Amino acid sequence: MKDSPNKKAWQRFKRNRPGIFGLFMIGFSIILALFGYLITSDKTPNANDQINEIRDADLGFLPYY
């Protein structure tokens, strides 16, 4: 029985080292995009909250907390 065209293409692709490296990089990028939020280092509570007074302040404003 003859091999299917997909099997032939996959066997040929596996011999292509740059192609395998590129496939690995694409897969790694997808995994990093999906799970990147879990490995971020900023654990500051309320980090996304805006302080409107500071946002509307003039340039060079130094906030005192």
Protein Blocks (a to p, Z undefined) as FASTA:
>chain_A
ZZdfklmmmmmmmmmmklmmmmmmmmmmmmmmmmmmmmpcblcghklpccfklmmpcehi
acdZZ
